[in-house]
Amino acid sequence: MAGPLEQFEIKPLAELSVAGIDVSFTNSALWMVIAAVLVTGFMTLSMRRGALVPGRWQGAAEVMYEFVANMLKDNVGSAGRKYFPFVFTLFMFVLFGNLLGMIPHSFTFTSHIAVTFAMALVIFLGVTVIGFMRHGTHYLRMFFPEGAPLATAIILVPIEIISYFSRPFSLAIRLFANMTVGHIMLKVIGGFVGLIGILGVLPFAMLTGITVLEFGIAALQAYVYTILTCIYLHDAIHMH
């Protein structure tokens, strides 16, 4: 039986090298492309007719759209409307990546911290740029809450700086850890079902329950990743 960590192994599908740097097309890249194509196809095909009374596919697309739009409005306000395309794309990409990982013999690219951290770093840098563009050097007030006594600066400023720069790490680790642990549990319990034969009824029941739970976690983690992005965007636009 394959080890529970083998499912996370990145394998090159087309080996490429540019200036001595390995830029091979891997199974992780393949499933990211698949996720992007499916999201694009789902939204394009669902909305191509734009019926006044939506069908099932158009209804599903509209629910996704309204869900993210309301999330952005509730957490950022009207000023966040211009960032909707990015936030919606992020939510759909993470959601489809998580759900595709539930397909047997697929690859869960959101279980790799290199992927989740790269996305988190783009969000962190983008939010920081937005903050400085809107507020200039006054954005540095983020590291010293307004109204706090000046004498507390020696304590508050380091705490706020550490908290601010830990954002991409917490954002990346949360998604990576949840997806990795869930898939390891599925692999381990699934291995027991095959090994103990007829006595595997109980592990199979557990596996079914965990699989259902894992689908819920896949959707929940896409929501958490997106709402944290909205919160960081709120801080950049409105400050605290």
C-alpha positions as CSV (number, residue, x, y, z in Angstrom):
1,M,0.0,0.0,0.0
2,A,1.3,3.4,-0.9
3,G,2.3,5.7,2.0
4,P,-0.2,8.4,3.1
5,L,2.3,11.1,2.1
6,E,2.9,9.8,-1.4
7,Q,-0.2,11.6,-2.7
8,F,1.5,14.9,-2.1
9,E,4.6,14.1,-4.1
10,I,5.2,16.6,-7.0
11,K,6.1,14.8,-10.2
12,P,7.4,16.5,-13.4
13,L,5.2,15.8,-16.4
14,A,7.4,17.8,-18.8
15,E,10.9,18.6,-17.8
16,L,12.0,22.1,-18.7
17,S,14.9,24.3,-17.7
18,V,15.5,28.0,-18.3
19,A,18.9,29.4,-17.5
20,G,19.6,26.5,-15.2
21,I,16.4,26.9,-13.3
22,D,14.0,24.0,-13.2
23,V,10.6,25.2,-14.6
24,S,9.2,21.7,-15.3
25,F,5.5,21.4,-15.8
26,T,4.3,19.2,-12.9
27,N,1.2,17.4,-11.7
28,S,0.6,20.3,-9.4
29,A,0.7,22.8,-12.3
30,L,-1.6,20.5,-14.3
31,W,-4.3,20.5,-11.7
32,M,-4.0,24.2,-11.2
33,V,-4.6,24.6,-14.9
34,I,-7.5,22.2,-14.7
35,A,-9.0,24.2,-11.9
36,A,-8.6,27.5,-13.8
37,V,-10.2,26.0,-16.9
38,L,-13.1,24.5,-15.0
39,V,-13.8,27.8,-13.2
40,T,-13.7,29.7,-16.5
41,G,-15.8,27.1,-18.3
42,F,-18.4,26.9,-15.4
43,M,-18.9,30.7,-15.3
44,T,-18.9,31.1,-19.1
45,L,-21.3,28.3,-19.8
46,S,-23.6,29.1,-16.8
47,M,-24.0,32.7,-17.8
48,R,-23.9,32.5,-21.6
49,R,-27.7,32.8,-22.0
50,G,-28.4,35.1,-19.0
51,A,-32.0,34.1,-18.7
52,L,-34.4,36.1,-16.5
53,V,-35.5,32.9,-14.8
54,P,-32.2,31.1,-14.2
55,G,-31.7,27.4,-14.7
56,R,-29.7,25.2,-12.3
57,W,-26.3,26.1,-13.7
58,Q,-27.0,29.8,-13.9
59,G,-28.6,29.7,-10.5
60,A,-25.5,28.1,-9.0
61,A,-23.2,30.7,-10.7
62,E,-25.4,33.5,-9.4
63,V,-25.3,32.1,-5.9
64,M,-21.5,32.0,-6.0
65,Y,-21.4,35.5,-7.3
66,E,-23.9,36.9,-4.7
67,F,-22.1,35.0,-1.9
68,V,-18.7,36.6,-2.6
69,A,-20.3,40.0,-3.4
70,N,-22.1,40.1,0.0
71,M,-18.9,38.9,1.8
72,L,-17.0,41.7,0.2
73,K,-19.7,44.3,0.9
74,D,-20.1,43.2,4.6
75,N,-16.4,43.2,5.3
76,V,-15.0,46.0,3.1
77,G,-18.0,48.2,2.2
78,S,-18.7,49.9,-1.1
79,A,-15.0,50.8,-1.5
80,G,-14.1,47.2,-2.0
81,R,-16.3,46.8,-5.1
82,K,-13.5,47.4,-7.5
83,Y,-11.6,44.5,-6.0
84,F,-14.5,42.0,-6.5
85,P,-13.0,40.3,-9.7
86,F,-9.8,39.4,-7.8
87,V,-11.6,38.2,-4.6
88,F,-14.2,36.2,-6.6
89,T,-11.4,34.6,-8.7
90,L,-9.5,33.7,-5.6
91,F,-12.5,32.1,-3.9
92,M,-13.4,30.0,-7.0
93,F,-9.8,28.9,-7.6
94,V,-9.3,27.8,-4.0
95,L,-12.8,26.1,-3.9
96,F,-12.3,24.2,-7.2
97,G,-8.7,23.3,-6.1
98,N,-10.0,21.9,-2.8
99,L,-12.9,20.0,-4.4
100,L,-10.8,18.6,-7.3
101,G,-8.5,17.2,-4.7
102,M,-11.3,14.9,-3.5
103,I,-11.3,13.0,-6.8
104,P,-9.4,9.7,-6.4
105,H,-5.9,9.8,-8.0
106,S,-6.1,13.6,-8.5
107,F,-3.6,16.1,-6.9
108,T,-4.6,18.6,-4.2
109,F,-2.4,21.6,-5.0
110,T,-3.8,23.5,-2.1
111,S,-2.2,21.0,0.2
112,H,1.2,22.4,-0.7
113,I,2.5,25.3,1.3
114,A,4.5,26.6,-1.7
115,V,1.2,27.2,-3.5
116,T,-0.8,28.6,-0.6
117,F,2.1,30.8,0.5
118,A,2.5,32.1,-3.0
119,M,-1.1,33.1,-3.1
120,A,-0.9,34.6,0.4
121,L,2.2,36.6,-0.5
122,V,0.4,38.1,-3.5
123,I,-2.5,39.1,-1.3
124,F,-0.2,40.5,1.4
125,L,1.8,42.6,-1.1
126,G,-1.3,43.7,-2.9
127,V,-3.1,44.8,0.3
128,T,0.1,46.6,1.5
129,V,0.4,48.5,-1.8
130,I,-3.3,49.5,-1.7
131,G,-2.8,50.7,1.9
132,F,0.1,53.0,1.0
133,M,-1.6,54.2,-2.2
134,R,-4.7,55.3,-0.3
135,H,-3.1,56.6,2.8
136,G,0.5,57.4,2.0
137,T,2.9,57.3,4.9
138,H,-0.1,57.6,7.3
139,Y,-0.6,53.9,6.6
140,L,2.2,53.3,9.1
141,R,-0.4,54.2,11.8
142,M,-1.5,50.6,11.3
143,F,1.4,49.8,13.7
144,F,0.3,52.1,16.4
145,P,-3.5,52.3,17.1
146,E,-4.9,55.7,17.2
147,G,-5.7,56.9,20.7
148,A,-3.2,54.7,22.4
149,P,-0.9,56.4,24.9
150,L,2.5,57.2,23.4
151,A,4.3,55.5,26.3
152,T,2.8,52.1,25.1
153,A,4.5,52.5,21.6
154,I,7.5,50.4,22.7
155,I,5.2,47.5,23.3
156,L,2.4,48.0,20.8
157,V,4.5,48.8,17.7
158,P,6.6,45.5,17.8
159,I,3.4,43.5,18.5
160,E,1.5,45.2,15.6
161,I,4.5,44.7,13.2
162,I,4.8,41.0,14.0
163,S,1.0,40.6,13.7
164,Y,1.0,42.3,10.3
165,F,3.9,40.4,8.8
166,S,2.6,37.1,10.1
167,R,-0.6,37.5,7.9
168,P,0.8,35.6,4.8
169,F,2.1,32.8,7.0
170,S,-1.2,32.3,8.9
171,L,-3.2,32.5,5.7
172,A,-0.9,30.0,3.9
173,I,-0.5,27.5,6.8
174,R,-4.2,27.4,7.7
175,L,-5.3,26.2,4.2
176,F,-2.2,23.9,3.7
177,A,-2.6,22.2,7.1
178,N,-6.3,21.6,6.9
179,M,-6.2,20.1,3.4
180,T,-3.1,18.0,4.2
181,V,-4.4,16.5,7.5
182,G,-7.8,15.6,5.9
183,H,-6.2,13.8,3.0
184,I,-3.8,11.9,5.2
185,M,-6.7,10.7,7.4
186,L,-8.6,9.6,4.3
187,K,-5.6,7.7,3.0
188,V,-4.8,6.0,6.3
189,I,-8.4,4.9,7.1
190,G,-8.9,3.8,3.5
191,G,-5.8,1.6,3.8
192,F,-7.3,-0.1,6.8
193,V,-10.5,-0.8,4.9
194,G,-8.6,-2.7,2.2
195,L,-6.3,-4.5,4.6
196,I,-8.7,-6.0,7.1
197,G,-11.3,-7.2,4.5
198,I,-14.8,-8.0,5.9
199,L,-13.8,-6.5,9.3
200,G,-13.4,-3.1,7.5
201,V,-17.1,-2.2,7.9
202,L,-16.4,0.1,10.8
203,P,-13.4,1.8,9.1
204,F,-15.5,2.1,5.9
205,A,-18.3,3.9,7.8
206,M,-15.7,6.2,9.4
207,L,-14.2,6.8,5.9
208,T,-17.6,7.7,4.5
209,G,-18.2,10.2,7.3
210,I,-14.8,11.8,7.0
211,T,-15.2,12.1,3.2
212,V,-18.4,14.0,3.7
213,L,-16.7,16.1,6.4
214,E,-13.8,16.7,4.0
215,F,-16.1,18.1,1.3
216,G,-17.4,20.5,3.9
217,I,-13.9,21.5,5.0
218,A,-12.9,22.1,1.3
219,A,-15.7,24.6,1.0
220,L,-15.1,26.1,4.4
221,Q,-11.4,26.7,3.8
222,A,-12.2,28.5,0.5
223,Y,-14.5,30.7,2.5
224,V,-12.0,31.3,5.3
225,Y,-9.2,32.1,2.9
226,T,-11.4,34.6,1.1
227,I,-12.9,36.3,4.1
228,L,-9.5,36.8,5.7
229,T,-8.5,38.4,2.4
230,C,-11.5,40.7,2.7
231,I,-10.5,41.6,6.3
232,Y,-7.0,42.5,5.3
233,L,-8.4,44.5,2.4
234,H,-10.7,46.3,4.9
235,D,-7.7,47.2,7.1
236,A,-5.8,48.6,4.0
237,I,-8.8,50.8,2.9
238,H,-10.2,51.9,6.2
239,M,-7.4,51.2,8.7
240,H,-8.2,50.4,12.3
